[in-house]
Amino acid sequence: MSIKKTVHRYYADSLRQILDVVDMIGKEYKENGQLKPLWFRGHEYTSYSLVPNLFRLAKYRYNGNSTYSNNHLREDYRYQHFMSRNFDKTDYRTPNSVFEWQEIMQHFFSKTRLMDWSESLFSALEFAMEAYLIPYKNLEITEKRRKMQPTLWVLQPGRLNGAVYDALLEDAAASMHEKVFCGLDTSIIERIVAELKDHRDIYFSLEQKEQNFDNIVSLTALEDLRRSYIGREKEALESAEMNPFFYMLLRIYSDGVPVSMGTVPPLAIIHPYHSQRIRAQKGVFTVFPYYVLREQEEKVLNMKVGIDPIAMEYMPKCKEHLYEIRLTDPGRIAEEMRQIGYKSSDLYPDTQRVTQDMENMDFSI
């Protein structure tokens, strides 16, 4: 198996060029005359891969049944310690599930399987070019500006989730189905999968007039839904009273049922806003499943060649929905952003950033 990074790549040296490329991507994404939402993510360096921080430089060691791994353990310990030591600090609605805690952990820099995206282009540009958008003039910032190679990633989230739906129903995924629907007879599992294959319009895709939801799900909301079936979950699945596709998402992306590398891509999700900062950043996420790597992927990791097989830009089922825009003149782009009224405090609504924006009015690089 060859691992190639063949995402769509563009270059831009001005805000106008960025907007032109985004407009082109949006029009390509247009379906039935309707524009679809795009998600954005900014990196300061082109060398950064689209990998959640829990899995960066990770090892993959599973038990004999491939049901639990060292990475499950790494996540479990982080959750236990973070929740125990921060429960008293949750001045918002107390999280109701392990997965809901993950977004808070991600926000406060703990390692998780989540990866941040934004529904706002300008939020992503801030993350990509922060060194150009703050008014500091010290050696560290100057050196960072000299070395950085900012890039902007653009994702078509609805199509990514469509790829998830198709991947979960592939005939080759039969062994995964048994793990996901643990406790159900094989004949019932086969009937559920056949039902999902035949009725995508019922279990996943809405009609054209309701496409503003764009097939984006919330695992936190689905956790609430699952709780409503406690005591009769099996019967609800057998009768399809509970959406079996949503149940599969919970088992894989929330519960952590492992899947083979290359079978199922990350999932695009919305999540409750747990802070004004996340709301201001219009934060959304992709969540990765636990992958069981094959021998080929293990060899690539061990070779340390700068390629991570689970990075989205290398996954065949992800990269066709990804676009990369390399920012070749970040200083100019930053000045143009300030000229049209962009303020860093729009992204970080706190006193320090408001002050920085005030000082930034006359700031030039």
Disulfide bonds with the S-S distance in Angstrom:
none
